[in-house]
């Protein structure tokens, strides 16, 4: 796990390995949040993103939804964190199962196209 205080820090010094989940607790305006989400999606297109914002920040929630991210409103309960993490893990397991199935199917072709 790596934590950054600001999105700019992440963008300047991004991890080079696989990223499993990004949690963006933003105080940026909604337009800037949308740009950050676009950058994250371009960098790690399969990585789930959750935006954490304050209640009454409809612009942030809209930016998150348009950017393909989940949105949680502060304060976040333990149950909400748990549900979000469970969802991320379930989706990842499904993706890995599809990848294994595709590998088996491709291997079964024996080089015939």
N, C-alpha and C positions, 0 to 999 in steps of 0.2 A: 504494500500500500504506500502511496505517495500522496502527500497533501500539499496544496498550494494555497497561499492566502489570496492571490488574485489570479484571474484568468490570464492576464498578460504574462505572469510568471510561468504558467503552464505552457503557453504558446511559445515562449522563448526557450524553455528548457523542458521540452516534452520527453516523457519516457520513450525509450527506443524499443522496448519489448512489447509483449502482448498486454493489452489493457482489458481487464474483465468488466469494469464498471466505472463510470464517471458520475460523481455527485457534485453538481454545480450549485453551491449556495451563493446566490448572486445578489448584489446590491446595485448592479448596473441597470441602466434603463432597458426597456424591453427591446428596443432596436439593437442595442449592443449585445444583449443576451441572444438574440436571433443570429447575429453574426458569429458569436462564439460557438453556438450550437452547429452552425454550418461548418465552421472550421473543424470542430470535433468530429462531425460526421465524415468530412473529407479525410481526416487523419485516420480514424478508426471506424470505418463504415459499419461494422457489425457490433460495435460496442454499445451496450445500453447506457443511456444517460438519464439521470434524474435531476431535475431542477428543484431546488428548495427556495421558497420565497415566503414573503409575509402575506397575511390575509389581506384581501382588497387589492392585490396586484394582478388584476385581470390581464394586463398587458404581458406580464411575465408568463402567466399560464398559457396564454394564446401563443406566445413565442415558443414555449416548450412544446406544445401540441403540434404546431406547424413544423418545428424542427425534429419531430419524431421522438421527443423525450417524454418521460413521465413527469408529473408535477406534484410536489408535496408542499402543503402549507404549514408554516411554523405555528405553534409548536407541534412537533411530530412525536406521536406516541410510539412506544415500543412495538405495539401491534402493527402500526403502519410501516415501520422499518422492517419488521419481520416479513410482512406481506410483500413488500417491494423486493427484498432479497430473495424470498422464495420464488417469486415470479421470474426474476433474473436467472436464478439457478435452473428452474424448470425449462425456460426457453433455451438456455445453453445446452442442457441435456438433450433436448429435442434436436437441436442443430447438430450436435455431435453424433446422435443416432442416425440422422439423415446422411451425414458425411461418411460414416462407416458403411451404411447401406450402399451409397454411391460407389465407394471404393470397392466393395465386394462385387457390385454389379459390373463395374469397369474391369476388374480383375477377371471376372468370369467370361468376358468376351474373348480372352486369349489373343488379343491383338487383332481380331477381326473387326472391321468397321463397316 
